[in-house]
């Protein structure tokens, strides 16, 4: 089938093939790159939120708890708990559209409040944080009731003695806290022990949607650029290659039928122009050869006509 197509159609098919292969390869590479970029951007936001939560926790321990410690002995005040303060601030942050999709959780192996009990995945993360060569941050995807989530986690480690005032032994803990949560859970913590993990999550669809949107925009730009390139190349090809060749073919057809005066039109000084010059020289050579052939033929015809006339005249008679 390709042999039956003209030059412009073949060139268009070649460009379309390059275009399709280029779009597919670019799409695959860009999809991976944009997924990584979107994930990195969300990780950056999550880490910033994590630092904010840790700052709130530290502020609660250093500033809030000393001011109301006496009142907490009589009545348990959740404002003195770093985890409560962090969750309260995060709830306020979620009113910002940039962070409304994020969620924050502090999961503990032996929590005071049962709702903070670590699930199977969180227990696995805590175990990894306890390893000597563990990284500071762990990220990945998890399944939840809200669907697939992308998370980033950090360990909760006891680094201040003030934390043990509530989690060392039941005898040392505030009586108001014992009255609210009992004396069975949330005790026996040790200094420098990793007791839980902070987790900030965002729906995985958010990652994929951002990457997909960027991919569609980028591929749209590529498609537009390729379409314009194909149009311009076809326009140039038809104007400066196909059209001159068609005119040369028509002139060659005229020359082949005997019109040796037909001249090949020259459009440019490029390779097509050089080919035109070659055809014109060939036409001139053919024209000169035809002229010589015609002269020789006329000469032979003239010679054949003059020979019999001279031979028919009688010669001088002997004997006169």
Order of alpha helices (4+ residues) and beta strands (2+ residues): alpha-alpha-alpha-beta-alpha-beta-beta-alpha-alpha-beta-alpha-alpha-alpha
